[in-house]
């Protein structure tokens, strides 16, 4: 048998010299025959661990080799090595700030390897790994996210492991409430990805994510809002890292490309029909690409399972009113609020006057805001609440000085709002719209006007 004083990389047996790698191979084939050899290396590992604790900031090759050996072979000997995971976790917790990053990554990889062989309970290791999200080590965090998702997937493959799921969800909720933005962001990334994979689709999971909408950290708010819009199909570690590096929110690439297309059209000497069609085709391609990348089939619509949608909507609108965040984030808030109002047929009275300020033909992302206006209307809303919004759209979009495309968009928006709440339309306004039936400059305008009239003919 090998004593604790033998060199790390070799041990003498009757047949010759065995390296740790060779011993590891033999242990896996005949664990009982080499038990004494393992126990000798285990004692040697524990003594090296004590030495390493004296200088945790150094990169110890000797300790690293032993750590790899023990993580590979400890599960073969059960109770004899069951204390090793706790020793490693205590080492990381005790020397969090001073521990060598390379050694910390190796310890994490050793622990996850032992967890993959069911040598460490999930309810013990996974909360410990969540705490490590606070460390500024991208490579380690990437490994942890991957392990957590795959481990939870393995735990819930045949049947739902409610005990472990409950413990982890409670712990993740506490992490989301902490001041550490990075740890909270990664916890949210894991939650959203588990929902996307259909592993955690309970109402409790959705409502944990709903609370993240009101976080004081904008990058966490953005992830949560996109989740409710179904636009975060693959919440990757790379996306989380990119947001962290760039301070959370970046300029909308889609909006930038759309503006470039419109600028090319306006810059030309002649605004011909062919060039207009080319511009519209380019914008449509940009939108199509964005939708293809971001949208996914929501088999479990999250918005429908909110515990208290009215309180959620009112609190979100209050946050929106007070927000000084960038426009992209406020636009997402408006989208989610409109979706919530439409889904649960809520009444948020002051939301409609709030939208009026953005109802200008050349406002930023005006088409999205018009879609928000449409979605926020339903047949339970009293007409007097949203009629001023509809008339603001009509005054700014449907007039003789506006471009034909602008008039068409305005009429289509009016038609969709009235389809959701028919009582919005007045006799005088319908008469004004009928005058656009004979609009000769653009066929789209006359078709849009006729569609509004035909809609009310069908109703009456």
C-alpha positions as CSV (number, residue, x, y, z in Angstrom):
1,X,0.0,0.0,0.0
2,X,1.0,3.5,-0.6
3,X,1.8,5.8,2.3
4,X,0.8,9.5,2.6
5,X,4.5,10.5,2.2
6,X,4.9,9.1,-1.4
7,X,5.4,11.6,-4.3
8,X,2.3,12.9,-6.0
9,X,3.0,11.8,-9.5
10,X,4.2,8.2,-8.8
11,X,3.9,5.3,-6.5
12,X,6.1,2.2,-6.2
13,X,4.5,-1.2,-6.6
14,X,6.1,-4.6,-7.1
15,X,5.5,-4.4,-10.9
16,X,7.2,-1.0,-11.2
17,X,6.2,2.7,-11.0
18,X,2.5,3.8,-11.6
19,X,1.5,7.4,-12.3
20,X,-1.7,8.8,-10.9
21,X,-3.3,8.4,-14.2
22,X,-2.4,4.8,-14.4
23,X,-3.6,4.1,-10.9
24,X,-6.8,5.9,-11.7
25,X,-7.4,3.5,-14.6
26,X,-6.7,0.5,-12.5
27,X,-9.0,1.7,-9.7
28,X,-11.9,2.0,-12.1
29,X,-11.4,-1.6,-13.2
30,X,-10.8,-3.2,-9.8
31,X,-11.7,-0.7,-7.0
32,X,-11.6,-3.3,-4.2
33,X,-8.1,-4.6,-5.2
34,X,-6.6,-1.0,-5.0
35,X,-8.5,0.3,-2.0
36,X,-5.4,0.7,0.1
37,X,-3.7,2.7,-2.7
38,X,-6.7,5.0,-2.9
39,X,-6.8,5.6,0.9
40,X,-3.1,6.5,0.7
41,X,-3.7,9.0,-2.0
42,X,-6.7,10.3,-0.1
43,X,-4.6,11.0,3.0
44,X,-2.0,12.6,0.8
45,X,-4.7,14.8,-0.8
46,X,-5.9,16.0,2.7
47,X,-2.4,16.9,3.8
48,X,-1.9,18.9,0.5
49,X,-5.2,20.6,1.0
50,X,-4.0,21.9,4.4
51,X,-0.8,23.2,2.8
52,X,-2.7,24.8,-0.1
53,X,-4.9,26.7,2.4
54,X,-1.9,28.5,3.7
55,X,-1.3,30.1,0.3
56,X,-4.7,29.8,-1.6
57,X,-3.7,32.5,-4.2
58,X,-1.0,30.3,-5.7
59,X,-1.4,27.8,-8.5
60,X,-0.4,24.5,-7.0
61,X,0.4,21.8,-9.6
62,X,0.7,19.1,-6.9
63,X,-2.7,19.8,-5.4
64,X,-4.3,20.2,-8.9
65,X,-3.1,16.7,-9.9
66,X,-4.4,15.1,-6.7
67,X,-7.7,17.0,-7.0
68,X,-8.3,15.5,-10.5
69,X,-7.5,12.0,-9.2
70,X,-9.8,12.2,-6.2
71,X,-12.7,13.7,-8.2
72,X,-12.5,10.8,-10.7
73,X,-12.1,8.0,-8.1
74,X,-13.9,9.2,-4.9
75,X,-17.4,8.0,-6.0
76,X,-16.0,4.4,-6.2
77,X,-15.4,4.3,-2.5
78,X,-18.6,5.8,-1.1
79,X,-18.5,6.6,2.6
80,X,-14.7,6.5,2.8
81,X,-14.5,9.8,0.7
82,X,-18.0,11.3,1.4
83,X,-16.4,14.2,3.3
84,X,-14.4,15.4,0.3
85,X,-17.2,17.6,-1.4
86,X,-17.8,19.4,1.9
87,X,-14.0,20.0,2.3
88,X,-13.8,21.5,-1.2
89,X,-16.9,23.7,-0.7
90,X,-15.6,25.0,2.6
91,X,-12.3,25.8,1.0
92,X,-14.0,27.9,-1.7
93,X,-16.3,29.7,0.8
94,X,-13.5,30.4,3.2
95,X,-11.1,31.9,0.6
96,X,-13.6,33.4,-1.8
97,X,-11.7,36.5,-2.6
98,X,-8.2,35.2,-2.3
99,X,-8.5,31.9,-4.1
100,X,-6.5,31.4,-7.3
101,X,-9.1,31.7,-10.2
102,X,-7.6,28.7,-12.0
103,X,-7.8,26.5,-8.9
104,X,-11.3,27.7,-8.2
105,X,-12.4,26.7,-11.6
106,X,-10.8,23.3,-11.2
107,X,-12.5,22.8,-7.8
108,X,-15.9,23.7,-9.3
109,X,-15.3,21.2,-12.2
110,X,-14.3,18.5,-9.7
111,X,-17.5,19.1,-7.7
112,X,-19.7,19.0,-10.8
113,X,-18.0,15.8,-11.9
114,X,-18.8,14.2,-8.5
115,X,-22.4,15.5,-8.7
116,X,-22.8,13.9,-12.2
117,X,-22.0,10.6,-10.5
118,X,-24.5,11.3,-7.7
119,X,-21.8,11.6,-5.1
120,X,-23.1,15.0,-4.0
121,X,-26.8,15.7,-3.5
122,X,-28.2,18.3,-5.9
123,X,-29.9,20.3,-3.0
124,X,-26.4,20.7,-1.5
125,X,-24.3,21.5,-4.5
126,X,-26.6,23.6,-6.7
127,X,-27.2,26.4,-4.1
128,X,-23.5,26.5,-3.5
129,X,-22.9,27.0,-7.3
130,X,-25.5,29.8,-7.5
131,X,-23.4,31.7,-4.9
132,X,-20.4,31.5,-7.2
133,X,-22.2,33.7,-9.8
134,X,-20.9,36.6,-7.8
135,X,-17.4,35.9,-8.8
136,X,-16.1,37.7,-11.9
137,X,-15.0,34.6,-13.8
138,X,-16.8,34.2,-17.1
139,X,-15.4,30.8,-17.9
140,X,-16.5,29.4,-14.5
141,X,-19.9,31.0,-14.7
142,X,-20.4,29.5,-18.2
143,X,-19.6,26.1,-16.8
144,X,-21.9,26.5,-13.8
145,X,-24.9,27.6,-16.0
146,X,-24.4,24.6,-18.3
147,X,-24.1,22.2,-15.4
148,X,-27.1,23.5,-13.5
149,X,-29.4,23.3,-16.5
150,X,-28.3,19.8,-17.5
151,X,-28.5,18.6,-13.9
152,X,-32.0,19.8,-13.4
153,X,-32.9,18.3,-16.8
154,X,-31.5,15.0,-15.6
155,X,-33.4,15.2,-12.3
156,X,-36.7,15.8,-14.1
157,X,-36.3,13.4,-17.0
158,X,-38.7,10.7,-15.9
159,X,-40.8,12.4,-13.1
160,X,-40.7,15.8,-11.6
161,X,-38.4,16.0,-8.6
162,X,-40.6,18.3,-6.6
163,X,-38.4,18.3,-3.5
164,X,-35.3,19.5,-5.2
165,X,-37.2,21.8,-7.5
166,X,-38.9,23.5,-4.5
167,X,-35.6,24.0,-2.7
168,X,-33.9,25.4,-5.7
169,X,-36.7,27.8,-6.7
170,X,-36.9,29.2,-3.2
171,X,-33.1,29.7,-3.2
172,X,-33.2,31.4,-6.6
173,X,-35.9,33.7,-5.5
174,X,-33.7,34.9,-2.6
175,X,-30.8,35.4,-5.1
176,X,-33.0,37.6,-7.3
177,X,-33.8,39.8,-4.3
178,X,-30.2,40.3,-3.4
179,X,-28.2,43.5,-4.4
180,X,-25.7,41.6,-6.5
181,X,-26.8,42.2,-10.1
182,X,-24.6,39.6,-11.7
183,X,-25.7,36.7,-9.5
184,X,-29.4,37.7,-9.9
185,X,-29.0,38.0,-13.7
186,X,-27.5,34.6,-14.0
187,X,-30.2,33.1,-11.8
188,X,-32.8,34.6,-14.0
189,X,-31.0,33.3,-17.1
190,X,-31.2,29.8,-15.7
191,X,-34.9,30.2,-14.7
192,X,-35.9,31.4,-18.2
193,X,-33.9,28.7,-19.9
194,X,-35.5,26.0,-17.8
195,X,-38.9,27.3,-18.7
196,X,-38.0,27.3,-22.4
197,X,-36.9,23.7,-22.1
198,X,-40.2,22.8,-20.5
199,X,-38.6,21.7,-17.3
200,X,-39.9,24.3,-14.9
201,X,-43.2,25.5,-16.3
202,X,-45.1,25.9,-13.0
203,X,-47.1,29.0,-12.0
204,X,-44.6,29.5,-9.2
205,X,-41.7,29.7,-11.7
206,X,-43.5,32.3,-13.8
207,X,-44.4,34.5,-10.8
208,X,-40.7,34.4,-9.6
209,X,-39.7,35.8,-13.0
210,X,-42.6,38.3,-12.8
211,X,-41.1,39.8,-9.6
212,X,-37.8,40.3,-11.5
213,X,-39.7,42.8,-13.8
214,X,-39.5,45.3,-10.8
215,X,-35.8,44.8,-10.1
216,X,-33.7,47.9,-9.7
217,X,-31.2,46.5,-12.2
218,X,-32.1,47.3,-15.8
219,X,-30.4,44.3,-17.3
220,X,-32.5,42.0,-15.1
221,X,-35.7,43.9,-15.9
222,X,-34.9,43.5,-19.7
223,X,-34.5,39.7,-19.4
224,X,-37.8,39.4,-17.5
225,X,-39.8,41.6,-19.9
226,X,-38.5,39.7,-22.9
227,X,-39.5,36.5,-21.2
228,X,-43.2,37.7,-21.0
229,X,-43.1,38.7,-24.7
230,X,-41.8,35.3,-25.7
231,X,-38.7,36.9,-27.3
232,X,-36.0,35.2,-25.4
233,X,-36.0,31.8,-27.0
234,X,-32.4,31.0,-26.1
235,X,-31.1,33.0,-23.1
236,X,-27.4,32.2,-23.7
237,X,-24.5,32.8,-21.4
238,X,-22.9,34.8,-24.1
239,X,-25.9,37.2,-24.2
240,X,-25.7,37.6,-20.4
241,X,-22.0,38.4,-20.6
242,X,-22.5,40.8,-23.5
243,X,-25.2,42.7,-21.5
244,X,-22.9,42.8,-18.5
245,X,-20.0,44.2,-20.4
246,X,-22.1,46.9,-22.1
247,X,-24.0,47.9,-19.1
248,X,-27.2,46.0,-19.8
249,X,-29.1,47.7,-22.6
250,X,-27.7,48.4,-26.1
251,X,-29.2,50.3,-29.0
252,X,-31.7,48.4,-31.0
253,X,-30.0,47.0,-34.0
254,X,-33.3,46.4,-35.7
255,X,-34.4,50.0,-35.3
256,X,-31.0,51.2,-36.6
257,X,-31.3,49.1,-39.7
258,X,-34.9,50.2,-40.3
259,X,-33.9,53.9,-40.1
260,X,-31.0,53.3,-42.5
261,X,-33.5,51.9,-45.1
262,X,-35.8,54.9,-44.7
263,X,-32.8,57.3,-44.9
264,X,-31.7,55.8,-48.2
265,X,-35.2,56.3,-49.6
266,X,-35.5,59.9,-48.5
267,X,-32.0,60.8,-49.7
268,X,-32.8,59.9,-53.3
269,X,-33.6,62.6,-55.9
270,X,-36.9,60.9,-56.9
271,X,-39.2,59.0,-54.6
272,X,-40.4,56.6,-57.2
273,X,-42.8,53.7,-56.5
274,X,-40.1,51.2,-57.2
275,X,-37.8,52.7,-54.7
276,X,-40.6,52.9,-52.1
277,X,-41.3,49.2,-52.7
278,X,-37.6,48.4,-52.3
279,X,-37.6,50.3,-49.0
280,X,-40.7,48.5,-47.7
281,X,-39.2,45.1,-48.8
282,X,-36.0,45.9,-46.9
283,X,-37.8,46.9,-43.7
284,X,-40.0,43.7,-43.9
285,X,-36.9,41.6,-44.3
286,X,-35.3,43.2,-41.2
287,X,-38.5,42.6,-39.1
288,X,-38.8,39.0,-40.5
289,X,-35.2,38.3,-39.5
290,X,-35.7,39.7,-36.0
291,X,-38.9,37.7,-35.5
292,X,-37.3,34.5,-36.7
293,X,-34.4,34.8,-34.3
294,X,-36.4,35.9,-31.2
295,X,-39.8,34.4,-31.3
296,X,-40.6,30.9,-30.2
297,X,-43.8,28.8,-29.9
298,X,-45.1,29.5,-26.4
299,X,-46.7,26.2,-25.4
300,X,-47.1,27.5,-21.9
301,X,-48.2,31.2,-22.1
302,X,-46.6,32.8,-19.1
303,X,-48.8,35.8,-19.0
304,X,-51.9,33.7,-18.3
305,X,-50.7,32.3,-15.0
306,X,-49.9,35.5,-13.1
307,X,-51.3,35.3,-9.6
308,X,-52.5,38.9,-9.5
309,X,-52.5,40.4,-13.0
310,X,-54.3,43.7,-12.1
311,X,-51.7,44.5,-9.4
312,X,-48.9,43.5,-11.8
313,X,-50.2,45.8,-14.5
314,X,-50.8,48.7,-12.2
315,X,-47.3,48.4,-10.6
316,X,-45.7,48.1,-14.1
317,X,-47.5,51.2,-15.3
318,X,-46.4,53.1,-12.2
319,X,-42.8,52.0,-12.8
320,X,-43.1,53.0,-16.5
321,X,-44.3,56.5,-15.6
322,X,-41.4,57.1,-13.2
323,X,-38.8,55.4,-15.4
324,X,-35.8,57.4,-16.8
325,X,-34.4,54.3,-18.5
326,X,-33.5,54.2,-22.1
327,X,-36.3,54.1,-24.7
328,X,-35.8,50.4,-25.5
329,X,-36.6,49.3,-22.0
330,X,-39.6,51.6,-21.7
331,X,-40.9,50.2,-25.0
332,X,-40.6,46.7,-23.6
333,X,-42.5,47.8,-20.5
334,X,-45.3,49.2,-22.8
335,X,-45.4,45.9,-24.8
336,X,-45.7,43.8,-21.6
337,X,-48.3,46.0,-20.1
338,X,-50.5,46.0,-23.2
339,X,-50.1,42.2,-23.4
340,X,-51.2,41.8,-19.8
341,X,-54.2,44.2,-20.3
342,X,-55.3,42.3,-23.4
343,X,-54.7,38.8,-21.9
344,X,-56.7,39.4,-18.7
345,X,-59.0,42.2,-20.1
346,X,-57.8,44.6,-17.4
347,X,-58.5,48.3,-17.2
348,X,-55.5,50.6,-16.6
349,X,-57.2,53.9,-17.2
350,X,-54.2,56.2,-17.4
351,X,-52.2,54.0,-19.8
352,X,-54.1,55.4,-22.9
353,X,-53.4,59.1,-22.2
354,X,-49.7,58.0,-21.6
355,X,-49.5,56.5,-25.1
356,X,-50.8,59.7,-26.7
357,X,-47.5,61.4,-26.3
358,X,-45.8,59.0,-28.7
359,X,-48.5,59.2,-31.4
360,X,-46.5,61.2,-34.0
361,X,-45.8,59.8,-37.5
362,X,-42.1,60.3,-37.1
363,X,-41.8,59.2,-33.5
364,X,-39.2,56.5,-32.8
365,X,-40.5,52.9,-33.3
366,X,-44.0,54.4,-34.0
367,X,-45.3,51.2,-35.6
368,X,-44.5,49.2,-32.5
369,X,-46.3,51.8,-30.4
370,X,-49.3,51.6,-32.6
371,X,-49.4,47.9,-32.2
372,X,-49.2,48.5,-28.4
373,X,-52.2,50.8,-28.7
374,X,-54.2,48.2,-30.6
375,X,-53.4,45.4,-28.2
376,X,-54.3,47.5,-25.1
377,X,-57.9,47.9,-26.4
378,X,-60.5,45.2,-25.6
379,X,-64.3,45.1,-25.4
380,X,-64.4,45.5,-21.6
381,X,-62.7,48.9,-21.8
382,X,-65.2,51.8,-21.6
383,X,-65.0,53.7,-24.9
384,X,-64.5,57.0,-23.2
385,X,-61.1,55.8,-21.8
386,X,-59.5,55.0,-25.2
387,X,-61.5,57.1,-27.6
388,X,-59.1,60.2,-27.1
389,X,-56.2,57.9,-28.0
390,X,-57.9,56.8,-31.2
391,X,-58.7,60.4,-32.2
392,X,-55.1,61.5,-31.5
393,X,-54.0,58.8,-33.9
394,X,-56.6,59.9,-36.5
395,X,-55.5,63.6,-36.2
396,X,-51.8,62.9,-36.6
397,X,-51.9,60.2,-39.2
398,X,-55.2,60.6,-41.2
399,X,-55.1,64.1,-42.6
400,X,-54.6,65.8,-46.0
401,X,-51.0,66.8,-45.3
402,X,-49.8,63.3,-44.3
403,X,-48.0,60.9,-46.7
404,X,-50.2,58.2,-48.2
405,X,-48.4,55.5,-46.3
406,X,-49.0,57.4,-43.0
407,X,-52.7,57.7,-43.8
408,X,-52.9,54.0,-44.6
409,X,-51.2,53.0,-41.3
410,X,-53.5,55.4,-39.3
411,X,-56.7,54.0,-40.9
412,X,-55.5,50.4,-40.3
413,X,-54.8,51.2,-36.7
414,X,-58.2,52.7,-36.3
415,X,-59.9,49.7,-37.9
416,X,-58.1,47.3,-35.5
417,X,-58.9,49.3,-32.4
418,X,-62.6,49.5,-33.5
419,X,-62.6,45.7,-34.2
420,X,-61.6,45.1,-30.6
421,X,-64.0,47.7,-29.2
422,X,-66.7,48.6,-31.8
423,X,-68.2,51.4,-29.6
424,X,-65.2,53.5,-30.2
425,X,-66.4,54.7,-33.6
426,X,-68.7,57.7,-33.9
427,X,-71.0,58.6,-36.8
428,X,-69.1,61.8,-37.7
429,X,-65.7,60.1,-37.6
430,X,-67.0,57.2,-39.8
431,X,-68.3,59.8,-42.3
432,X,-64.9,61.5,-42.4
433,X,-63.2,58.2,-43.1
434,X,-65.6,57.4,-45.9
435,X,-64.3,60.4,-47.8
436,X,-61.0,58.6,-48.2
437,X,-62.7,55.9,-50.3
438,X,-62.1,58.0,-53.4
439,X,-58.5,58.9,-52.6
440,X,-56.7,58.8,-56.0
441,X,-53.1,59.4,-55.0
442,X,-52.7,56.0,-53.4
443,X,-54.8,52.8,-53.7
444,X,-53.7,51.7,-50.3
445,X,-55.5,54.6,-48.6
446,X,-58.8,53.9,-50.4
447,X,-58.6,50.2,-49.6
448,X,-57.9,51.0,-45.9
449,X,-60.9,53.4,-45.7
450,X,-63.2,50.8,-47.4
451,X,-62.0,48.1,-44.9
452,X,-63.2,50.3,-42.0
453,X,-66.6,50.9,-43.6
454,X,-67.0,47.2,-44.5
455,X,-66.2,46.2,-40.9
456,X,-69.1,48.3,-39.6
457,X,-71.4,47.1,-42.3
458,X,-70.8,43.5,-41.1
459,X,-71.5,44.6,-37.5
460,X,-74.7,46.4,-38.3
